[in-house]
């Protein structure tokens, strides 16, 4: 008889063999105290030094400010409250931050605290999933492993869309884990709904969890096959509903009464989903928003390896990408352990009946991790190291679930050997990753190695030591020491810009606080700007980009923009969001990002821009954006607008910033 007795108030006695009857015992007070400590500790750690991140990614910070001012900007995810163009994603990830800013005003804490809360909720949800099937200790372990994953500590303190995406993916897994226990329709519907809402957070990245959800239930769901298939169709319908309500409204809203969908070629959310944020990510296409629009932004491509789309040269696609210099320290610490425990756990569960929930949930976590890891490794389109936060809960859940299955059967010699191999593989991985940062806690890899020797010896000794507490603690230290060190460094370091990475900088120049790939810098500039934004990496020369990343926005320029700002729909326009975000956050008015994120989107057209100018909607044009410029071979709208402005208006030079007063044409 297999495991069927599961109650919310207790946890399974995992000392029983899979396929045998089990008893249910309530969690003791110690386990609940452990949960409180885990959640409070996670919240405290993530909140620590939070303000050092400032506006984090000004691209999304500008959208948060806009959405906190205009409900239309809130609904569409506009970059400015006058609704010229949206961010290149669906808007749900912005909504928690925008609601917080509406309540508490626009500042770094009001924007980033909701992200921290999403992180704490993710830890709690993973604990609940694992605890229900593998016991309170396994649940605490799963939550701890997620909380200390370096890339998780980074993204749950940042304003990118990934925090809400992870929570909703976990919510879908939670609902599916309940369905795997009792086969009720409502859990399938909730699962599909959460996936649909995940689409509204970051579009097709949520699809990475879909194969695991569907295949696991198809194989291991309790009902008969026909009913399982029908339930999966119901889940699919709920998924479509969860995302479709917004898509239908947005797509059929009159185009001239809403902002342009940033990142799309044809002002279509469907095209954005399937193109720039869909197949282009896998195949290498970048669409209108994927590359630089050319023009006045200094050409630093020779000094910045890989450019925005490709990440660092050590982040090229291939089966080893998750372990390379750019990505390894973010996520790779537990990948070998997860793979070993997944295979061994499935072997142990081999005799269980088809619908055994412990095996099913283990497979669910494992498939989620395998699919996500393979896609991230092989995709040849835009890939950034922080994407791997979507892999973090799958790894933590697989490790905890695998141990939940194997640990109660440690009296078998081959299971002790497997556990010892898991510790050894984890120690080797930690050694390799820690060796890449020779100036960062250089002693830690030796301590990890010593702890691994102690843990392996204790595991192999078996009954003669009865797996003493010191062995367990040593094994736990091996698993978390490296990630904790990287996480502490991440929390203690300011992270701003478009491409943040967790942990210290490696020997070959990857990692660090953010900005361009490979950007250097020990922290934010004096005015809170982006570390590394003022210096082209490796060039040895200073390169000032006013407004880029939120730094170096001149007070005199801001005063000029703010003068009479109520009289204009946009106090200024500039090509691309790299400058736009900094100027908008610093001034009282709205700033138009011509061409969207990189300046390559076909919005506004030259004709539309000329109408705005003729109607007195725009006061200044700020040169030096991220696309378009006189003499450029680029034929983008940003280039044409820049050429037209320079031909018909006089330049004003203020603190190194070139502006054109669009109310004063040349005579």
N, C-alpha and C positions, 0 to 999 in steps of 0.2 A: 504494500500500500504506500502511496507516495504522499508527499507533504500537501496537506489541504488546509490544515488548521492555522489560519493567520488572522490575527486580530489587531486593530490599531493600537490597543493599549499595551501590547506586549511585543515579544520578539521570539523568533524560532530558537529552539534549543538545537544549535547546529552541531552538537556532539553526536546526533543520530546519523546513521547512514542515509545517503540519498536512496529513496525508494522504501524506507522504513517509516513506521509511525513516529510522529514527533509529539513532544509536549510543548505547551506554550507557557512561558513564565513572564511575569511582568518585569519591565525595566526597573532596576533598583535606583535608589536615590542618587547613587554615584554617577550612573549614566546620564541622568537629567542634569546633574551639576556639570558633567562633562560637556553636554550640549550647550548650556548657558555660557560656559567658559569659551567654547569654540566660537560661538556667534559674537559674544562680546569682544573676544580677542581679535576676531576678524574685522569687526567694525572699528575697533580702536586702532589696529594696524593700518587699515586703509584710510582712516581719517587723519592719521598722523602726517604732518607736513603737506597736507593736501593743497594748501594755498600756494605752495611753491610751483605748482603746475600752471598757475595763472589762468589764462584763457585756453590752455591746452592747445587744441587744434582750432585756430581762429576761423577756419572754414565753417565748422559746425557751431562755434560760439556765436558767430555773426547770425547764423540761422536761428539759434536759440533766442537771441535778443529780438530778432524780427518776429518770431512766433509769440513771444511774450508781449508784443506790442499790437500785433494784428492777428485776428482770428483767421483771416484768409491765409496769411503767411503760416500760421499754426497748422492749418489743414493741409496745405500743399508742401510745406517744408521750404519756404522761400528764403533766399539769402538776405533779402531786405524787406522791410515792412511795406514798401511801395510795390512789391511783388513783380520785379522784373524777371527773375529766373529762380528756379529751385536748386537745392542741392542735388547731386546726381544719385540720390537714393530715394526710396519711399520714406515717409516722414515719421513713422511711429517712434523711432528711437529718440527723436527730439522732444516728444510730447512730455515725458516725465520731467525733463530739465526745464522746459518752457513753463509748465505749470508751477514748478518750484520758483522760478524767477518771477512769475506773476504774483506769487505770494510774498516773496522776501526781497524782491529787487534784484537787479542784475549785478552779480559779483561772482567771483570764482567759486566760493563755497556753495551758494545757492544753485549754481549750475552743476557742480561735480558731486555734491552729496547724494542726489538721487542715483548716480552711477554706483556709488559705494553701497547704497541700500540694495540695489539690484544684485551686487556681488554677494552681500550677506544673505539675501534671499536665495541665491543660487546654491550657496553652501548648505543652507537649511534644507532646500528641496532635495539635493543629492543625498544628504543624511537621511531624509525620510524614505527615499526610494530604497537605499541599501539596507537601512535598519529593518524595514518591514520584512525583507526576505533573508537577511543574513545575520541579524542581531545588532544590538546597540553598539558594540565595540567596532564592528565593521562599518557601521554608519558613521561613527565619529572619525574613523580612519579616512573614509572617503571624503568627508567634509574637510578634514585637515589637509589632505593631499591637494584638493582643489584650491583651498585658500592660499597655500604656499607656492603654488605653481607661479613662476615669475611672470609669465605673460598675463596670467589672470590678475595678479596684483597690479600690473600696469594698466590693463584695460578697464578694470573696475574703478579706476581713479582718473579716467580720461573721458572725453566727450564724444568719442567715436561711437558708431552704432552697435558695436559688438557686445556691450554689456546686456542690453535688452535681448539681443539675438540669443545669447547663451541661456538666459533665464527661460525664454520661451521654448527653446529646444529641450531644456531639462523638464519643463512643464509637460511637453508632449511625451517625453520618456516616462515621466511619473504617471500620466494617464494610461499609457500603454502597459506599464508594470501592473497597474490595478486591473486592467483588462485581462492580462495574462493570469491573474489569480482567479477571477470569477466569470470572465467572458461576458460581462454586461455591455449592452449597447452604449450606454451613456459614456463609458470610458473611451470608447472608440470615437464618439462624437467630440468629446473634449480634446482628445489627441489631435484630431484633424483641425479643430478650431485653433489650437495653440500653434500648429504648423502654419496655418494661414496668417495668424497674427505675426508670426516670425517673418513671414514674407514682407509684411509691412515695415519690419525693422530693418532688414537688409536684403530684401528680394531673394534671389535664387540660392544664396548660401545656406538658407534653412533646409534646402532640398538634400543636403548632405546627410541628414538624419533619416530621411524618408526610406531608403532601402532597408535600413535596420528595423525600423518600425513595421513596415509592411511584411517583410520576409519572416521576421520573428513571430508575428501573430499568425501568419499563414501556416507556419510549421508547428507552433506550439500553443496556439490559442485553445482554450478548453472546449468550445462547441464543435459540432461536426463541420466538415470541410465546407459544405454549402453555406452554412450560416456564417462561417468565418469570412468567406468571400463577400457575402452580402454586407457584413459589418465593415469590411474594408472599403467597400463602395460608399457606405454611409460616412465613414471617416473622410473619404475623398471629397464628398459633397460638403462636409463641414469645413474642410480645408479651403475649398473654393469660396465658400461663404465668408470665412474669416478674412480672406484677402480681397474677395471680389467686390464687397460693398464699396470699399474706397476706390478701387480701380474703376468701377463703373461711374461713380460720381466724378472722379478726376478726368477720366477720358472723355466723358460727354459734356463736361462743363465747357461752355463756349470759349474757344481758344483766345479770343480777344478780351476776355474778362478774367483770365487767370494768368499766372506766371508761366513762362516757358519751362518745359521739363528739362532741366539741366542734364547734360550727358547724352541726349538723344539727337538724332539727325533730323527727325521729322516732327518734333514736338509731340511725341507719342510715348506714353508710359509703357505700352506694350513693346514698342521697339527698344526702349531703354532696357527693359527687363531681359529681352531675348538677345540683344546686341551687346552694348557696352558692359552691362552688368550680368550677362549670360554667357553665350558661346564665345564672345571675344575674350573673356577671362580664361577660358580653357585653351583656346586656339592661338592666342597671341594678338588678335586684333584689338585696337584701342578706341575706335570710334572718335567722335569729335572732341570728346573731353579727355581722352587718354593721354595725349601728349601736349607738349608746349605749342602754343600758337605761334611761336617765333617772335622776333621783334626786340623790344627794348630791354627785357630781362637779360643780364649778362650771360653769355654762353659759357657755362661751367661744365659742360658735358664731359670734357676731357679730364676734369678733376673729380667729378662725382661719378663713381663707377655704377654703371647700370641705368642711371636716370630714374625718374619717378616710377615708371612702369615695371622695371625689372628688378629693383632692389639692388643689393650689392652683388659683386661678381661671384661671391660664395653662396648666393641664393639661387643659382641656376637650377632649372628643373632636373629631376632624376630621382631614382629610388632612394638615394642617400641624402636628399635635401633636408629632411627633418633633423639630421645629425651634423650638418655642416656648421661652419663658423658663425654664419649669420643667424641660423634658426635654432641650433642645438641648445644653447643656454636658455632659450625661451620655453622649450617644451619637452626636450628629448630625455630628460632624466629618468622617466619611468616607462618609456616605450618598451625596452627589452623585458622588463618585469611583467608588463601587461600582456605581452605576446605569450610569454611562458605560462603565466597563470591562466590565460584564456584557454590554451590548448589542454593543459593539465586538468583544468576544471571541467571541460567538456568530456574528457576521458573518464573522470571520476563519476560524472553524471550519466554515463553511458547506459546504465541499467534502469534509470528512472523512467517512469512512464512518459509518454510523449508530451503531456501538458505540465510536467513538473515546473513550477514557476521559478525555482532557484536556477535551474539550467537555462530557462528561457530569458531571464533577466541578465544573466551572465552573457549569453549570446547577444542580447540586445546591446549591451554596452560594448562588447567586443566588435560587433559589426559596425556600429557607429564609429568606433575608433579606426578600424581598418579602412572603411570607405573614405573617411575624412582624410586620413593620413596618405592614402594612395592618390586621391585627387590633388591634395596640396603638393605632393611630391612631383607629380607628372604634369600639372597644368603649365602651359607655356605662355599664358597671358599675364596680366598684372597680378603679382603676388607680393604681399608684404608680410614680414615676419609676425606681426601682431595678429594676422588672420588665425594663427594656430591656437588662439584662445578657444576656438570652437572645438578643438581636440582635447582640451584640458579636462572637462567633466567626463568624457568617455574614458580617458586613461585612468582617472581617479576611481571611477566606478568599476572598471574592469579589474584593477588591482585589488580593491576592497572586496568585490564579489568573489574573485578568484581565491583570495585568502579565506573568505567566509566558507567556501566549499572545501578547500584543502586542509585548513588548519585543524578542524575537528578530527581528521583522519591521519594525523601526523604520526600515529603509531606504525603506519606502513613505511617500510624502508624507502620505497621509491618516491613517496611523497616527501619524506624528509630530504631526500636527495634533490628533488625538484625545488623545494624551498631553499635549500642551500645554493643551488644553481641560480635561483632568482636573486638572492642576495649578492652573489658574486657578479652576476651580469650588471646589477644596479651599481655596484661599487666600481666596476670597470668603466661604465658609462660616466659616472661622476668624476672619476680620475681623468678621463679624456677631456671632459668639458672644463674642469677646473684647471687643467694644464694650459688651456688656451689663454688664461688670464694670469700670467706669472706674478704680477704685482698685486693681485687681489687675493687676500687670505691664502698665501702660498702654503701654509701649514695644514690647511683643511683637508687636502687630498690624502695626506698621510694619516690623519686621524680617521678619516673615512675608511681607509685601507685597513687600519688596525681594528676598527669596529667590525669590519666585514670578516676578518679572520676569526674574531671572537664569536660572531654570530654563526658563521658556517661551522665552526668546531662544535658549538653547542647544539646546532641542528643535527649534525651527523652523529653526535654522541647519543641522541635519542633518550631512551628510558634511563640511562645511567645518570643523566642530569635532570631528567624530567622537564627539559626545556625551561630552565630557570628564567626568572624575570630578567636577569641581566642579558640573556641571549635575545629576548624579545626587544628589549630597549636598544641593544646594539644594532639589531636588524632595522628597527625604526629609524635610528640615527643615520644609517647608511642611506635610507630612502629619502630622508628629508633634509639632511644637512646642507647639501649643495643648493637645492631649491630655496631653502630658507635664507641662505647667504645672499643669493641673487635677489630674492624678494626684499630683504632688508636694504640692499643697495638701491633697488628700484624705488622703494618708499622714501629713501633719504635723498634722492636725486630729482631735480626738476626735470619734467618731461613736457616739451611743447613741440609744435610743428606737425607736419603731415605724416611722418613715418617714425613714430617712437618705437624704441626697443627696450626691453627689460634688461637689467643687470649691467655689469661693467663692460667696458670696451675690451674686445679681444685683441690678441696680438696682431691680427691682420686687419684691424681697423673697423670691425663691425660691432654693433651694439652701441649703447650710449643713449643720450637723452632724447634724440629725435631729430626732426627736420629732414634735410636731404639725407639719403643713404650715405653713411660714412662721415656725417658731419661731426666736427670736433667741437669741443667746448666743455667746460667743467660745470656749467650751470647756466642759469638765465642771465642775461645782461642786466645792467643796473636798472634799466627801466622795465624789466620783466619780459624782455624779448626772447626770441628763440635761440637756445644755445647753438652756436655754429652758424647762425644766419648771416653774420657779418664777415665770415671768412670762407673763401672757397677752399674746401679740404685739400690739403696737400700743396696748395699754391703758394703759401707763405705771403700772400698779398691780401689786403683788406678789400672786401666787396660789400658795400653798404646797399641794402635793398630796402628803402623806406617802406614801412608798413608790413614787410614780409613777416609772417608768423606772429604778428602783433607787436613787434618791437620797433624802436627808432621812429616813431611817429612824432614829427616835430610839433611842439606846442604852438609855434607861429602858424603852421599849416592848419592845425586844428582850429585855432582862433579864426582864421580866415574862412574855413568851412562853416563854422558855427554862426558867423555873422549873417543874420537874416535867414537862418535855415528854415524857418517856418514858411517862408515864401516859395519854397521849391519842393517838388516831389522827391528829387534827389539832389543833395548838396553837391555831389560829385559823381563822376563815372570814371572807371579805370578798367583796363583790359585784364580780365582774369580775377580770380578770388584771392590770389596770394597777397596782393596789395589791398584789395577791397576790405577784407576782414579786419585788418589792423586799423584802417581809417574809419570804418563804420563803428567799431567798438570804442574808438577814442573820441569820436565826435557826437554831436547831438542829433544829427540828421541821418538820412539814408544815403548809402553809396551803392551805385549800380556796378555789378560785376559783368562787364561786357564779355560775352562768350563763355560765361560760367566758370567752372573750376580752373581750367587751364587757358581760357581765352579762345578755345577752338570751336565752341558751339555757335551755330548760326543765329544768334539772338543777342541784341536786336540787330536787324539788318541796317545797312547804312540809311536806307530810306526811313525806317522807323526812328532811328536815332536823330535824323534831321528834323522829323516832325516833333520829337520831344524838345529839341533845341528851339525850334520855331515857336512852340507853345510855352516856352519859358519854364519847362519842367526840370531842367538840369542847369546847375550854376557853373560848375567847373569840370574840366576834363583833366585827370591826373595822368601824366605820361609815366613811362617806366613800368607798366604792368607786365603781365606774363604772356602777352601775345600781341602781334601786330606792330608795325612800326614803319617809318619812312624808309624806303629802299628795300624793304623785305620782299622776298619772292613769295611770301605767304599770301594767299588770296582770301583769307578768312575775313569774316565781317569785322573782327577787331582790327585787322590790318587796314581795311578800307576806311573804317571810322577814324583811325589814327591819322591816316594820310589826309583825309578831308579836314580834320580839325587843324592840323598843322598848316594847311594851305590857307584856311580862312580866318584863323584867330592868332593873336599874338601870345607868345610864351611869357610866363612870369616865373622867375626863379626865386624860391624861398627855401632857405636851409637845404640846398641841394636838390630840392624837389621842383620839377617842372610842371606848372599848371597852365591851363588855358581858360580864361573867363569867357564862357559861352554866351554871355549877355553883351559882350563887347567885340563884335566882328572887326576884321581889318577894314580900314577905309581906303 
